[in-house]
Amino acid sequence: MVKSPWILITRTMFFFIQLFVFATLVNKLTVGLNLGFNYFDFYSVGAVVSTITSIAFIIGADLFEEEELGLLDYLLSLPFGHSLFVFGRALGGAVRALIYCAPMMLLVAYLDGSFTPVAILGSYVVLFLLAIGISGLSITLAMVIRNENRFDVVIAMAELATVRVSAAIYPLYYIPQAIQPVAAYSPVTSASDLIRLLVLGTSTSLDATVELALFVAIFFGLGSAFLFRKLEGGRFE
């Protein structure tokens, strides 16, 4: 975060544009349409979730940088298991993303009228779990893809898919029917629904919690598996 301040600046500008320009304008357009919800409140939560998703993906690029510096091979030579290494890197990526997005979540909770300790702490837990899962996904892709330029393209597409094919910024029933089944099971949708439950008091099912937990477990396991393959065969042969 310190050595790449441009990431902080661009992501922060994008968040405020989403919140105070796009969400505000669309909310004014929906006045009188009887949607049954306030679009600004709905979108404000999605803006935080999409931002932390974007930040959590950066951890994969860090692994490529560590490989170039020789640091990754040194870390993998230390006497601890590859699962612990993946957990540590995913945890580090999640902590970085949460530190970055914590003030944004505070702002959104205040604007949405839910500035309570329970709502804020619960939202942080959900954001943290999502960031761990996204970091695990990014680590998995970094271990599978050998070329850094190709990785940049794939990670950009993965970020686009996880955010846009979800109910983070649009209600699920307004998403095209062809992608609704995918969006319904997106971890970004699950995180958004859980935070809206905490902050806005909207209803959601227990499935959202289960789906988010499964996402974290699956990509933690995949990251460990592909890292083990690197240990045996080498990713940059």
N, C-alpha and C positions, 0 to 999 in steps of 0.2 A: 504493500500500500504506500510505503514511504518512497520507494525507488521508482514508482510509476504513478506520479500524481495526476497525469493526464487521464488515467482510468477513473480516478475519483471525480475529477472535474466533469468529464463527459457524461458519466453515469448520473451524477447529481443534476446536471443541466437537463438531461433526458427525463429524469424523474419529475422535476418541477414542471417541465413542459407538459408531460403527460397529465399531471395532477391539476395544474392551474390554467391550462389552455385547452387541451383536448377534453378532459373529463368535464370541465366547466361548460364548454360550448355544447357538448352533446347533451348534458343534463338540461340545459336551457331548451334544446330542441325537443326533448321528451316531455316537457311540461304540458300537461293536459291530455297526454296519451293514455293515462291510467295503466301504467306498466306494473304497478303494485310494489315498486321499490324505488329508492332514490339512486339514480345512476352514478352520481358523484361519489356517494358512500360506497357503492358496489365497486366502482373502478379504483377508488383510492387504495383499497386493500389489494386489489390485483396489481397495482403499480408497484407496491412494496414487494410482493411475491415475485413478480417478473424481474425486478432489479436484483434481488438476492440470488435468483437463479442464474442471471447473467454473471454476477461476481463469482459465484461458486465454480463456474466452468473454468476460471482462470488457472486453477490448480494444475490442470493438465499441461498447460504451457510452462509452468514452473518446473515440471519434471523434465521437459526437454532442455531447459536451461541448465538444470542440475546435471544432466547427462553430458552436455557440452563442457561443463566445468570439471567433470570427473567426480563431482560430489555424489551423484546417484550410486555409482559403483562402490564408493567408499561406504555409504550408508547401508547398502545391501551386504557389505562384507562384515558388518557388525553382528555380534552374537545375539540377535533376536529374530523371531519368525517373520516371514513375509506378511502374514496377516496383521501383525502388530504394526509393521511399516505402513501398510495401506490404511489401517485405522488411524495412525498418527497423521498421515498426510491428509486424509479426508477430514479429520478433526480440525487440523490446522486451517484447511480451506474453509470449513464451516465457521470457525471462530472469526476468521478474517471477514467473511461475508456478513456475519451477524454484527460485528463491530461497525461495519460500514453502514448497515441498514437499520441499526437500532434507533438513531435519531429520526429516520423516516417513519418508522413504526410509531414512535411517540407523537409525531406531528399528525399522522393519520388518525390515531386514537383520539387526539384532542379535537381535530376537525369533525370527526364523526360522533363526538359527544360521549365517548366511552373511555375517558381518561381515568381508568381504575386500575389498581395494582394487579388484580386477578386477570383482567383482560390483557393487560400489557405483558405480564409474565407468561401467561398461557400462549400468547402470540409469539413471544420469543422462543418458546420451546418448539412450537410448530415450525417456525422459520429455521431454527437450528437443525431439526431433523431433516427438513427438505434440503438444506445446504449440505448436510453430510451425504445424502443420497446423490445429489447432483455432483458433488466432488468425487464420489465413488464412480459415477458414470464417466466423468472426465478422465479420471485415472485409468479406467478400463480402456477408453479410446486411446489414451496416450501409450498404453502398453501394447495395443494391437497395431496401431498405425506407425509405420517406420519413418515416414517422411514428415518433417515438421510443417512444410507448406501444405501438404495434403491434410495434416491434422488441423491446421487453422481453418481450412474450408469445411471439413467435417464437423468441427466443433461449432462453427457458425451456423451450419444447418441444423445441428442438434439443438442448439439454443433456440433457434427460430421455431423448430417443431415443438419443443417442450412448452414454450410460452404461448405460441399462437394456436396450437391445437390443444386448447384447454379452456376452462371457464374462468380464467384469471381476469380477463378484461371484458368478456362478453358472456351473458347468461347462456347456459348450455342449450336451452331450447331455441335460441336465435342463431346457433351455429348450424351450418349446412348439415343436413341429415346424414350425408355420406361419411362425415368424420365425427359425428356425435358419439358413436360407440367408443372411439379411441379417446376423444376428449373426456368422456365420462370417467375413464380409468387413469387419467393422467395424474401423476403426483402433484403437479402444479394445481390442478383442479382440487385435489384433496386438501392441499395446504390452504388454498384460498377459501374453500368451504369451511374449514375448521376455524380459521381466523375470523371469518364473517360471523360464525356462531358466537365467538368470544366477544367480538367488538360490536357487531350490529344486532346480535340476538336472532339471526336467521336460523332456520331449521336445517339440519343435515343429518345424515345417517351415520351409524357406527362404521360403515364400510369405508368411509373416508380415512379414519384412523388406521384401519387394517391395511388399506392400500398404501398409505404413506410408509408404514412400518415395513411392509413387504418390499417396497421400492428400495429402501435403505439397505435391507438385508441382502437383496439380490445383487445389487451393484457393489456392495462390500465384498460379497463372495466372488463375483466375477473379477473385481480388481485384484483380489488375492490370487485367484487362479492364473490370470495372465501374467502377474508379476512372477509367480513360480515358474511359468514357462520361460520367462526372460532369464531367470537364474539358471535354467537348464540349457537353453539353446542360444540365448542372446537375441535381443530385439534389433540391434543395429549390425547385423552380420554383413 
